Amino acid sequence: MEENRKNILSKVAELFQKYGIKSVTMDDIARELSVSKKTLYNYFTDKHDLVKKFVAEVLNNKSHETIILSEHLNAIEELIFVNKHVNQMLKDYNPSMFFDLRKYYPETHNEMIKMRRGKIHDAILANLKKGKIEGVYRTEMNEEIIAKLHISRLDGLIESKYFTIEEFTSQQFANEIFIYHIRGIANEKGIKILEELIKKEKENEQN
């Protein structure tokens, strides 16, 4: 049952990403999966329920993947990994999907924002503490303030009208935010590690 639900949500993700949420009906989903609508309603009470579970699944999967794959990295390497992960996500970014979510499913949208902020906050806080223990971040830094500041900045960027979609979803944009963040929290040792990693990344791109 759970595996079938995940398979359905995987197909739903493809459809929402491609066409947006509003234009995709339960009939469309059933047709794409070659199942009856009755089968869909065994897993979801209606489209609102499907959208809500779709959002929860996406958030859970992304955070779980990031935690597992970055466990063996130091604090700065971990942020580089997350930055690459975000870059990959931005390549598939469909503004209409999030517009539809906010306009037609405001309750689910607000829950998503709350969940996303909580997960980002916990991840940033853990990284800041990890960096302090490893001796690459400033010891006098207030982790809680920095975590909230970073979330506030990300929220502002998402809602900002100063950047075009092309700019916001570009790799260069993500890189600048990433470097800006690390240079504000790293000590001399950390910045040296950062510069070495950036140099190595550029060399790999040229080869």
N, C-alpha and C positions, 0 to 999 in steps of 0.2 A: 504493500500500500504506500509506504513512505517513498520507496524508489520510484513508483509510478508518479507520485506527486512531484518529485524532483524533476523527472523527465518532462512532465507537462510544463513546469515553471521554466525549464531550460528553453523550450520552444517558445513560450510566452515572452521570454527575454529577447529572443531573436526578433519576434514580431514587433514588440514595443520599440525596440531599438531602431528598427527599420522604418516603421510606419507611425510611431507615436502611440499613445495609449488610447485616445478617444476613438480613433478610426478603426481599431481592432475590436471586433465583436466576439462573443462567445461562439457564434457560428463559424467565424473565421478560424478560431483556435481549434475547434472540433474538426473542421475540414483539414487543416494542416496536419493534425495528429491522426487523421483517419479514424476518429472515434465519434461516438454520438454525443450530443449535448448532455444527455442523461448521465453518461460516464463522467463528464466534467463535473456535474453537480454532485457526484459522489465524493468529490474532493474539495469543492468550493461551493458555498451557498449561492453566490452570485458574483458578478464582475467586481464589485467593491471588495468582496472577500478575497478574490483572486489577486487583485492589485495590491492589497495589504500584505498578503503572503509573499507575493513577488518581491516587494520592497524588502521585507524581513530577510528573505532568502539571499538577496543580493548583498545586503549589508553583512550578514553572517559569513557568507562565503569569502568575501573580500578580506575581512579582518582576520579570518582563520588562516587563509593562505599566506597573508603577510607575516603573521606571527610565526608560523611553522618555518617558512623559508628564510627568515631573518634571524633565527635563534643563535646561529653560530657566528654572527658578525659582531664587530665592535660597534659602539654607538654611532660613530660617523659613517661607517660602512652600511649600517642599518638604515640610516637616513638616505644614503645614496640608492640603496635597494628600493626603498619606499618611493623615492623620486622616480625611478624607472618604472615602477609599478603604476604610479599615477600617470606618467606619460603614456603608457600603453592604454590605460583607461580613457584618457582624453582623446586618443585617436578614434575611439568608437563613440565619442560623445555625441548625443543627439539632443539638441536644445528643446525640440518639440516634445520629447518624452517628459522632460521635467516641467515644461510649461503646462502640459496636459495634467500632470500629477497635481500641480499647485492649483490649477483652475477648477478641475472637475472632481478632485479627490483631496480637498484641503485638509481633512482630518488625518488622512494617511500621510500626506505631505508633511504636516506638522510633526507627526510621530517619527517620520524618517529623519527630519532635521534634528529632533531630540536624540534619537538613537545615534545618528552620525556624530553629533557633537560629543556625546558620551564616550563613544569608541575612540574618537580622535583625541579627546582629552586624556583618556587612560593611556593611550599609546604614546603620546608626547611626554606625559609625566614619567612613564616607565623609561623612556629613552633618556630623558634629562637626568634621572637618578642613576641610570646605567653609566652615562657619560661622566658623571661626577666620580663614581666609584673607580672608573678606569683612568681618571686623571686627565681627561681631554676637554672637560667643560669647566667653566668658571665656578669655583667653590662658593662664592658669595651670592650666586644667582638664586632667586626665589623661584623654585620650579612651578608652583601653583600660578603665580602671576604670569610667567612666561607661557605656560600651557594655555591659559585663558586668552592671553594676548594673541597667540598664534591662531587660535580658533576664531577670534574676533576678526583677525585680518583675513582669514580664509573666507569667512561669511561675507565680509565686505567685498572681496574680490568677485565672489559668485554673483552678488547682487549689483555690482558696479556697472555703470554705463560708459565708463572711461575706456574700456577695452572691447575690441571687437571679438566675436566668437573665434575668429581665426587666430587672434593674438592669445586669447585666453586658453585655447586648446593646443597651442604650439609647444614644442619641446623647449625652446629657448625661454619661454615664459616660466615654465615649471622649474627650469634650471636656475633662473634668476631668483625665484622665491626661495628655492632650496639653499643656495649659497648665501643669500641675505640672512636667512634664519640661522645657519650654522655660524657665520661670522659674528653674530650677535651673542652666541652662547658659548662658543669655544674659547679656550685659553690658547696660549702660544703653541703648546704642544699639539692641541687639536687642530689649529689652523695649518700647522705644518703638515699634519696628516692629510687634511683636506686638500691642500695644494698638490701634494704628491699623488693623491688619488685622481684629482682632476687632470693632472699631467698624464697619468697612466691611461685614463679614459680617452684623451685626445690622441695619444699614440696608437691605441687600439683602433680608433676610428680611421686613422690614416693608413693602417696596414690592411 
